[in-house]
C-alpha cells in the first residue's frame, strides 16, 4: 500500500470542515493547491462541503392529521 499525500491532505481537510472556521480550511486548502498537491476539483469538493454545512436546515413540516 503506497502513501498518497493528496489523499492524506484531503481526508484531513474534509474532517476539518465544521471543526475549524471556514476561512482556515480555505486558506489551508489553497496553500496545498499552490504546491500542486490539490486540484481545482478538490477545492470545489471542499467548497460543497462548506456550503452544505452552512446551509440552513429546512424545518420539518408537521404532518397533517386527518380530521375525524
C-alpha positions as CSV (number, residue, x, y, z in Angstrom):
1,X,0.0,0.0,0.0
2,X,1.5,3.3,-1.0
3,X,1.1,6.6,0.8
4,X,-0.8,9.4,-1.0
5,X,-0.1,12.9,0.2
6,X,-3.1,14.1,-1.8
7,X,-5.5,11.6,-0.1
8,X,-4.0,12.3,3.3
9,X,-4.5,16.1,3.0
10,X,-8.0,15.8,1.6
11,X,-9.0,13.5,4.4
12,X,-7.8,16.0,6.9
13,X,-9.5,18.9,5.2
14,X,-12.8,17.0,4.9
15,X,-12.6,16.3,8.6
16,X,-11.8,20.0,9.4
17,X,-15.0,21.2,7.8
18,X,-17.2,22.0,10.7
19,X,-14.4,21.7,13.2
20,X,-12.4,24.8,12.1
21,X,-13.6,28.1,10.9
22,X,-14.3,28.1,7.2
23,X,-11.5,30.6,6.4
24,X,-8.9,28.3,8.0
25,X,-10.0,25.3,5.9
26,X,-10.0,27.5,2.8
27,X,-6.6,29.0,3.5
28,X,-5.1,25.6,4.2
29,X,-6.5,24.1,1.1
30,X,-5.3,27.0,-1.1
31,X,-1.8,26.5,0.3
32,X,-1.8,22.9,-0.8
33,X,-3.3,24.0,-4.2
34,X,-0.4,26.4,-4.7
35,X,2.0,23.5,-4.0
36,X,0.2,21.4,-6.7
37,X,-0.9,18.8,-4.2
38,X,-4.6,19.7,-4.6
39,X,-6.5,20.4,-7.8
40,X,-9.3,22.9,-8.5
41,X,-11.7,19.9,-8.3
42,X,-10.5,19.2,-4.8
43,X,-11.2,22.9,-3.8
44,X,-14.6,22.6,-5.4
45,X,-15.4,19.5,-3.3
46,X,-14.3,21.3,-0.1
47,X,-16.5,24.3,-1.1
48,X,-19.5,22.0,-1.5
49,X,-18.9,20.5,2.0
50,X,-18.6,24.0,3.5
51,X,-21.8,25.2,1.7
52,X,-23.7,22.1,2.9
53,X,-22.5,22.8,6.4
54,X,-23.6,26.4,6.2
55,X,-27.0,25.9,4.6
56,X,-29.9,26.4,6.9
57,X,-31.8,23.2,7.8
58,X,-35.3,23.2,6.4
59,X,-37.8,22.9,9.2
60,X,-39.8,19.8,9.0
61,X,-43.4,20.5,8.2
62,X,-45.8,18.9,10.6
63,X,-47.8,16.1,9.2
64,X,-51.5,17.0,8.8
65,X,-53.6,14.9,11.0
66,X,-56.8,13.5,9.4
67,X,-59.9,15.2,10.5
68,X,-62.3,12.9,12.4
